[in-house]
Amino acid sequence: CCVDPLKSRSTSGTITITNSVGTIIANNMALTAGQLLYVNVPAGPYTISGKLSGGTTVGPITVNVPAGEVVRQDLVLDAP
């Protein structure tokens, strides 16, 4: 169907995910350029942050995962 424009321009780095009480779900999970991270979690709010390979941080952002739903959240660096 469609080409994902963000996946083709993604960079390597690390991702950290915590739940609403501060429990770490993924801690500095290393990703290569173009790789997506899939994490199965129960419904609820999660905080996602990342560090790009050059050291730039992105996030934190909060995403809510509804019961029985699949949620996609991209970390995007807004550059002028």
N, C-alpha and C positions, 0 to 999 in steps of 0.2 A: 504494500500500500504506500507507505510514506517513509521518507528518510528523516531521521531525527537530526535536525541541524545542530543541536547542542552536543550530541554524542560525537559527531565528526570533528568538533573543535574542543573537546575536553582535554584536560591536562592531567598529569599524574599528581598525586598528593595523598593526604590522609583524611579520613572522616571519623568523627566521634559522635556517638548518639547516646543520649541519656534520657531516662524516663522522668516523670513528674516529681518523683521523690529523690532524684539524683543518682539512681543506680545506672551504671554504665552498661549499655547494651553492646556497643562496638567502641573499642578504645584505640584511636589512632590506626584504624584499619587502612592499610596501604592499598592504593588503587593505581593502576597504570593508565596511561592516556587511552581514552575511549572505553574504559571499563565502567560498568554500572554496578552498584552495590545493592544486593537484594537482601533484606532483613525481614524475617517473619516475626511480628510482634503482636501482642494483644491490643485491643482497642485502647485508645488513650492518647494523651499529648506527649510529644517527644521533642527534645531539643537537638538540633543537628548543627554541627560546625565542621569546618574543614581548614586544612592548610595546604595551599598549592605547592608544587615542587620548588618554586622560587622563594617560598617562605611567606607569601601573602596569605593572610587569614580571611576566610569568608564565613559569614554567620556570626553569632548563632541565630538560627531561626527556629520557630516553634511550628510543628505540624501536628494536626490532630488526625488520628487514625480512627474512623468510625468502625463499629462492629461489622464484620463480614465484608469489609471493603478493601480494595487495593488502592494504595496511595503512592503517587510518584512525587518526589520533591527534588528539584535540581538546586544545587548551590551555584549561584552565578555571581561572578565578579563584575560589577558595573564599573566600567572604565570610561573616562571622559573622551 
